[in-house]
Amino acid sequence: MKRILSLALIGFVLASCGGASKKEEKTADQDPNLITCEGIGKVKLSYSHADLEKEFGADKLADTTKDVDGKQVSITKVFKDTPEEVTVFWAETAAPFAKAVKLSVSDETGPYQLEEGIRVGSALKDMVKANNFLPVTFTNFYANPDGFAQIQSFNDGDLGQKYPCLGGTLDIDRTDNLEVTLLDEFKKENPAKSNHKAMNFIYANVVELSISAK
């Protein structure tokens, strides 16, 4: 009886060690450049400006402002002018900056991506596929003076459920045999959806990915 108990105990210990080993292996293998609702790469949405300085050094930060819908918003660019650049948008209008409301990336050569492989430069069609083929809703390209479209909803698809924080910007790469009448019909839709007939002839790419505090 004692021998059976001893063997069972040994088996339990080995199984426990094996489980811990697999957990450590998974943690070690995790991509340090993932975009999640916690952050983009090593830049966390919870970081204050002081945290950024402590984590990356003041020399890696560039404070400035950006026009957002006609308002000047305070931002900090981490790793400015490199493929790793991450822009931090602050709730405060002046220093000290304590609360980030948004992080964004827009460099196609950057390392950041969702676990599903979606990154700056990905095709909208690939984003729809990662969203379990449910449509993506966005402001109409033709309704915006700059020609860009802002993602508004993933319509309860996989991306929307996994990343309720996720946003982004789309741009038209090209159109292919798009009839004028169909284009005129599409222009009337604002917001528009990726499953509109016209989108079969409009090839759009992701030019910015962002996460926002909820």
MIKOL-422318 format. One record per residue (C-alpha): residue number from 1; residue in one letter; x, y, z. Coordinates in steps of 0.25 Angstrom, whole numbers, plus 2048, in hexadecimal, padded with zeros to 3 digits. Layout:
% residues N
+-----+------+-----+-----+-----+
: pos : code :  xx :  yy :  zz :
+-----+------+-----+-----+-----+
: NUM :    a :   X :   Y :   Z :
...
+-----+------+-----+-----+-----+
//
This chain:
% residues 214
+-----+------+-----+-----+-----+
: pos : code :  xx :  yy :  zz :
+-----+------+-----+-----+-----+
:   1 :    m : 800 : 800 : 800 :
:   2 :    k : 80B : 80A : 804 :
:   3 :    r : 812 : 806 : 7F7 :
:   4 :    i : 806 : 80A : 7EF :
:   5 :    l : 804 : 817 : 7F6 :
:   6 :    s : 813 : 81A : 7F4 :
:   7 :    l : 812 : 818 : 7E5 :
:   8 :    a : 805 : 820 : 7E4 :
:   9 :    l : 80C : 82C : 7EB :
:  10 :    i : 818 : 82B : 7E2 :
:  11 :    g : 80F : 82B : 7D6 :
:  12 :    f : 807 : 837 : 7DC :
:  13 :    v : 815 : 83F : 7DE :
:  14 :    l : 81A : 83C : 7D0 :
:  15 :    a : 80C : 840 : 7CA :
:  16 :    s : 80D : 84D : 7D2 :
:  17 :    c : 81B : 850 : 7CD :
:  18 :    g : 817 : 84D : 7BF :
:  19 :    g : 80C : 857 : 7C0 :
:  20 :    a : 814 : 861 : 7C5 :
:  21 :    s : 81F : 85F : 7BB :
:  22 :    k : 815 : 861 : 7B0 :
:  23 :    k : 80F : 86D : 7B6 :
:  24 :    e : 81D : 873 : 7B7 :
:  25 :    e : 820 : 86F : 7A8 :
:  26 :    k : 813 : 876 : 7A3 :
:  27 :    t : 817 : 883 : 7AB :
:  28 :    a : 825 : 882 : 7A5 :
:  29 :    d : 820 : 880 : 797 :
:  30 :    q : 816 : 88C : 798 :
:  31 :    d : 818 : 896 : 78D :
:  32 :    p : 81D : 8A3 : 794 :
:  33 :    n : 818 : 8AC : 789 :
:  34 :    l : 809 : 8A7 : 78A :
:  35 :    i : 7FE : 8B1 : 78A :
:  36 :    t : 7F4 : 8AE : 795 :
:  37 :    c : 7EA : 8B7 : 79D :
:  38 :    e : 7F6 : 8B8 : 7A8 :
:  39 :    g : 7FF : 8BF : 79E :
:  40 :    i : 807 : 8BF : 791 :
:  41 :    g : 814 : 8B7 : 793 :
:  42 :    k : 81B : 8BC : 7A0 :
:  43 :    v : 813 : 8C9 : 7A0 :
:  44 :    k : 807 : 8C7 : 7AA :
:  45 :    l : 7FA : 8CF : 7A9 :
:  46 :    s : 7FB : 8D0 : 7B9 :
:  47 :    y : 809 : 8D7 : 7B8 :
:  48 :    s : 80A : 8E6 : 7BC :
:  49 :    h : 814 : 8EF : 7B6 :
:  50 :    a : 81D : 8EC : 7C2 :
:  51 :    d : 81B : 8DD : 7C0 :
:  52 :    l : 820 : 8DF : 7B2 :
:  53 :    e : 82C : 8E7 : 7B6 :
:  54 :    k : 830 : 8DC : 7C0 :
:  55 :    e : 82D : 8D1 : 7B6 :
:  56 :    f : 834 : 8D6 : 7AA :
:  57 :    g : 83C : 8E3 : 7AE :
:  58 :    a : 838 : 8F1 : 7AB :
:  59 :    d : 841 : 8F1 : 79F :
:  60 :    k : 837 : 8E7 : 798 :
:  61 :    l : 82B : 8F0 : 79A :
:  62 :    a : 827 : 8FC : 792 :
:  63 :    d : 81B : 905 : 797 :
:  64 :    t : 813 : 90D : 78D :
:  65 :    t : 804 : 90F : 789 :
:  66 :    k : 7FB : 90A : 77E :
:  67 :    d : 7EF : 910 : 778 :
:  68 :    v : 7E3 : 906 : 77B :
:  69 :    d : 7D6 : 90A : 775 :
:  70 :    g : 7D9 : 919 : 776 :
:  71 :    k : 7DF : 918 : 784 :
:  72 :    q : 7EE : 918 : 789 :
:  73 :    v : 7F1 : 90B : 790 :
:  74 :    s : 7FE : 909 : 798 :
:  75 :    i : 805 : 8FD : 793 :
:  76 :    t : 812 : 8F6 : 796 :
:  77 :    k : 81A : 8EE : 78B :
:  78 :    v : 822 : 8E2 : 791 :
:  79 :    f : 82E : 8DE : 788 :
:  80 :    k : 82A : 8EA : 77F :
:  81 :    d : 82E : 8E8 : 770 :
:  82 :    t : 831 : 8D9 : 771 :
:  83 :    p : 829 : 8CE : 76C :
:  84 :    e : 826 : 8CB : 77B :
:  85 :    e : 81F : 8D9 : 77D :
:  86 :    v : 813 : 8D8 : 786 :
:  87 :    t : 80A : 8E5 : 788 :
:  88 :    v : 804 : 8E7 : 796 :
:  89 :    f : 7F8 : 8F0 : 797 :
:  90 :    w : 7F6 : 8F7 : 7A4 :
:  91 :    a : 7E9 : 8FB : 7AC :
:  92 :    e : 7F0 : 907 : 7B1 :
:  93 :    t : 7F3 : 914 : 7A9 :
:  94 :    a : 800 : 917 : 7B0 :
:  95 :    a : 80A : 910 : 7B8 :
:  96 :    p : 80B : 908 : 7C1 :
:  97 :    f : 805 : 8FE : 7B9 :
:  98 :    a : 7FF : 8F3 : 7C1 :
:  99 :    k : 7F4 : 8EC : 7B9 :
: 100 :    a : 7F5 : 8E6 : 7AB :
: 101 :    v : 7E8 : 8E5 : 7A3 :
: 102 :    k : 7EE : 8DF : 796 :
: 103 :    l : 7FA : 8D8 : 790 :
: 104 :    s : 7FC : 8D8 : 781 :
: 105 :    v : 806 : 8D2 : 777 :
: 106 :    s : 807 : 8D6 : 768 :
: 107 :    d : 814 : 8D1 : 762 :
: 108 :    e : 812 : 8C5 : 759 :
: 109 :    t : 820 : 8C1 : 75C :
: 110 :    g : 81E : 8C0 : 76B :
: 111 :    p : 81E : 8B3 : 773 :
: 112 :    y : 810 : 8B4 : 779 :
: 113 :    q : 805 : 8AB : 776 :
: 114 :    l : 7F8 : 8A5 : 77C :
: 115 :    e : 7FA : 896 : 780 :
: 116 :    e : 7F2 : 893 : 773 :
: 117 :    g : 7FD : 89A : 76A :
: 118 :    i : 7F5 : 8A6 : 767 :
: 119 :    r : 7FF : 8B2 : 766 :
: 120 :    v : 801 : 8C0 : 760 :
: 121 :    g : 801 : 8BC : 751 :
: 122 :    s : 7F7 : 8B1 : 752 :
: 123 :    a : 7EC : 8B0 : 748 :
: 124 :    l : 7DE : 8B3 : 74D :
: 125 :    k : 7DA : 8A6 : 747 :
: 126 :    d : 7E3 : 89F : 751 :
: 127 :    m : 7DE : 8A7 : 75C :
: 128 :    v : 7D0 : 8A2 : 759 :
: 129 :    k : 7D5 : 894 : 758 :
: 130 :    a : 7DB : 895 : 766 :
: 131 :    n : 7CD : 89B : 76A :
: 132 :    n : 7C7 : 88D : 767 :
: 133 :    f : 7C2 : 893 : 75A :
: 134 :    l : 7B9 : 89D : 761 :
: 135 :    p : 7B9 : 8AB : 75A :
: 136 :    v : 7C1 : 8B7 : 75F :
: 137 :    t : 7BA : 8C4 : 760 :
: 138 :    f : 7C2 : 8D1 : 75D :
: 139 :    t : 7BF : 8DF : 759 :
: 140 :    n : 7BF : 8E1 : 74A :
: 141 :    f : 7CC : 8E4 : 743 :
: 142 :    y : 7C5 : 8EE : 73A :
: 143 :    a : 7BE : 8F5 : 745 :
: 144 :    n : 7CB : 8F9 : 74C :
: 145 :    p : 7D4 : 904 : 746 :
: 146 :    d : 7E1 : 8FC : 748 :
: 147 :    g : 7DB : 8F0 : 741 :
: 148 :    f : 7DD : 8E7 : 74E :
: 149 :    a : 7D3 : 8DE : 755 :
: 150 :    q : 7D2 : 8DD : 764 :
: 151 :    i : 7CE : 8CF : 769 :
: 152 :    q : 7C1 : 8D0 : 771 :
: 153 :    s : 7BD : 8C2 : 774 :
: 154 :    f : 7C0 : 8B3 : 772 :
: 155 :    n : 7B2 : 8AF : 774 :
: 156 :    d : 7B4 : 8A5 : 77F :
: 157 :    g : 7BE : 89D : 776 :
: 158 :    d : 7CA : 896 : 77C :
: 159 :    l : 7D3 : 8A3 : 77C :
: 160 :    g : 7C8 : 8AB : 783 :
: 161 :    q : 7C6 : 8A1 : 78E :
: 162 :    k : 7D5 : 89E : 790 :
: 163 :    y : 7D9 : 8AD : 78F :
: 164 :    p : 7CE : 8B6 : 793 :
: 165 :    c : 7D9 : 8C1 : 794 :
: 166 :    l : 7DD : 8C0 : 785 :
: 167 :    g : 7DC : 8CB : 77B :
: 168 :    g : 7E3 : 8CF : 76E :
: 169 :    t : 7E3 : 8D6 : 761 :
: 170 :    l : 7E1 : 8D1 : 753 :
: 171 :    d : 7E6 : 8D7 : 746 :
: 172 :    i : 7E2 : 8D3 : 737 :
: 173 :    d : 7EE : 8CC : 730 :
: 174 :    r : 7E7 : 8CB : 723 :
: 175 :    t : 7DA : 8C8 : 71C :
: 176 :    d : 7D8 : 8BE : 711 :
: 177 :    n : 7CD : 8BF : 707 :
: 178 :    l : 7C3 : 8C6 : 710 :
: 179 :    e : 7B7 : 8CB : 709 :
: 180 :    v : 7B3 : 8DA : 70B :
: 181 :    t : 7A5 : 8D6 : 70F :
: 182 :    l : 7AA : 8CD : 71A :
: 183 :    l : 7B4 : 8D7 : 71F :
: 184 :    d : 7A9 : 8E2 : 720 :
: 185 :    e : 7A1 : 8D8 : 727 :
: 186 :    f : 7AC : 8D5 : 731 :
: 187 :    k : 7AF : 8E4 : 733 :
: 188 :    k : 7A1 : 8E5 : 739 :
: 189 :    e : 7A5 : 8DB : 744 :
: 190 :    n : 7AB : 8E2 : 750 :
: 191 :    p : 7AE : 8DA : 758 :
: 192 :    a : 7B1 : 8CF : 74E :
: 193 :    k : 7B4 : 8C1 : 750 :
: 194 :    s : 7BE : 8B7 : 74A :
: 195 :    n : 7B3 : 8AE : 744 :
: 196 :    h : 7AE : 8B9 : 73B :
: 197 :    k : 7AE : 8B5 : 72D :
: 198 :    a : 7B7 : 8C0 : 729 :
: 199 :    m : 7C2 : 8BA : 732 :
: 200 :    n : 7C4 : 8AF : 729 :
: 201 :    f : 7CB : 8B9 : 720 :
: 202 :    i : 7D1 : 8C2 : 72A :
: 203 :    y : 7DE : 8BD : 730 :
: 204 :    a : 7E1 : 8C3 : 73E :
: 205 :    n : 7EC : 8C1 : 748 :
: 206 :    v : 7EE : 8C4 : 756 :
: 207 :    v : 7F7 : 8D1 : 758 :
: 208 :    e : 7F6 : 8D2 : 767 :
: 209 :    l : 7F2 : 8C9 : 773 :
: 210 :    s : 7EE : 8CF : 780 :
: 211 :    i : 7EA : 8CA : 78E :
: 212 :    s : 7E1 : 8D3 : 797 :
: 213 :    a : 7DE : 8D4 : 7A6 :
: 214 :    k : 7CF : 8D0 : 7A8 :
+-----+------+-----+-----+-----+
//
